[in-house]
Amino acid sequence: PQYKSIAVDSGESPSPDAQSEHAFVQLMRSGDIDDFYAGREEMIISGLAVCAVMDQDHYSWDQTIADVMFTDFLPIQQATFFVRGATAAFCPWNHRP
């Protein structure tokens, strides 16, 4: 997915700690979001990319959800869950409950 390249190319992505990564992955598994990704690392990279597009590209909440839907092929409910989880774990300043 495009998110993978965004996260890898941007040097300013947040650096999550192991605890944040673990919590994010467990949350995504609880919502069966992991079924949409090849593995744990791809999920984390996409989660970090959510923060990158919000922080660096100034995407709105809705733009970010739409981008996840398009680039990672998630239905709207799963994309919304993914963006909520990513912002809670990796960039809480962007999080919406």
Backbone torsions as a table, in degrees:
resi	resn	phi	psi	omega
1	PRO	NA	158.7	179.9
2	GLN	-59.6	-35.4	-178.6
3	TYR	-56.0	-37.1	-178.6
4	LYS	-59.1	-44.5	-179.0
5	SER	-71.1	-35.3	178.3
6	ILE	-62.2	-47.9	-176.1
7	ALA	-65.9	-38.5	-177.9
8	VAL	-73.2	-38.0	-176.3
9	ASP	-76.1	-28.0	-176.5
10	SER	-85.7	122.1	-178.6
11	GLY	-80.3	-5.7	-174.2
12	GLU	-104.5	13.3	179.4
13	SER	-64.8	148.0	177.3
14	PRO	-61.6	150.9	177.6
15	SER	-105.8	100.5	-178.0
16	PRO	-75.3	154.7	174.0
17	ASP	-89.5	170.6	-176.5
18	ALA	-60.7	-35.2	-179.7
19	GLN	-66.2	-42.4	177.9
20	SER	-64.4	-42.3	178.5
21	GLU	-61.7	-45.7	-179.2
22	HIS	-61.8	-46.4	-179.6
23	ALA	-61.6	-41.6	179.2
24	PHE	-62.5	-48.2	-178.8
25	VAL	-62.5	-42.3	179.0
26	GLN	-63.9	-40.9	178.4
27	LEU	-63.4	-44.3	179.6
28	MET	-64.0	-38.1	177.1
29	ARG	-64.9	-38.1	-179.1
30	SER	-64.1	-27.5	178.1
31	GLY	-99.9	11.8	-178.9
32	ASP	58.9	23.8	178.3
33	ILE	-73.1	-27.4	-179.6
34	ASP	-61.2	-19.7	177.6
35	ASP	-64.1	-21.4	-177.2
36	PHE	-89.3	-5.9	-175.2
37	TYR	-122.8	150.5	-178.5
38	ALA	-67.6	-28.7	-178.2
39	GLY	-173.2	-180.0	-177.2
40	ARG	-58.5	-45.9	-177.4
41	GLU	-63.7	-41.5	178.8
42	GLU	-62.7	-39.3	178.3
43	MET	-63.8	-44.1	179.9
44	ILE	-65.3	-43.7	178.9
45	ILE	-60.5	-42.2	177.9
46	SER	-66.9	-36.9	176.1
47	GLY	-63.2	-42.3	177.3
48	LEU	-66.0	-34.3	178.6
49	ALA	-65.6	-32.1	175.1
50	VAL	-56.3	-47.8	179.9
51	CYS	-65.0	-38.7	-179.2
52	ALA	-62.8	-45.3	-178.6
53	VAL	-70.3	-30.3	178.0
54	MET	-73.7	-42.8	-176.7
55	ASP	-79.3	-48.4	-173.0
56	GLN	-87.6	-38.9	-177.5
57	ASP	-98.0	-2.8	177.4
58	HIS	57.3	39.1	175.9
59	TYR	-67.6	143.8	172.8
60	SER	-76.7	170.9	177.1
61	TRP	-56.6	-48.9	-178.2
62	ASP	-65.5	-39.0	177.6
63	GLN	-63.3	-39.8	-179.3
64	THR	-65.8	-44.4	178.0
65	ILE	-61.3	-45.1	179.5
66	ALA	-61.6	-39.1	179.8
67	ASP	-65.7	-40.4	176.9
68	VAL	-64.1	-40.7	178.4
69	MET	-60.0	-44.3	-175.7
70	PHE	-75.1	-46.2	-172.9
71	THR	-83.0	-33.4	-177.4
72	ASP	-107.2	2.0	174.7
73	PHE	59.7	43.3	176.8
74	LEU	-101.3	140.1	171.5
75	PRO	-63.4	162.1	-172.0
76	ILE	-57.0	-42.1	-178.6
77	GLN	-63.9	-42.5	-179.8
78	GLN	-71.0	-37.3	177.9
79	ALA	-64.3	-40.9	177.8
80	THR	-64.3	-44.1	177.4
81	PHE	-60.3	-42.6	-179.4
82	PHE	-63.0	-47.4	-179.2
83	VAL	-64.9	-41.0	176.9
84	ARG	-60.8	-45.4	-179.5
85	GLY	-65.9	-42.3	-179.6
86	ALA	-64.1	-44.1	-179.2
87	THR	-69.0	-36.2	178.3
88	ALA	-64.7	-39.9	-175.6
89	ALA	-82.5	-40.3	-167.3
90	PHE	-113.6	-23.3	179.5
91	CYS	-150.9	72.6	-174.8
92	PRO	-58.9	-20.4	177.4
93	TRP	-66.1	-17.6	176.5
94	ASN	-99.9	-4.3	-171.8
95	HIS	-71.4	140.1	171.7
96	ARG	-120.7	126.8	179.0
97	PRO	-68.7	NA	NA
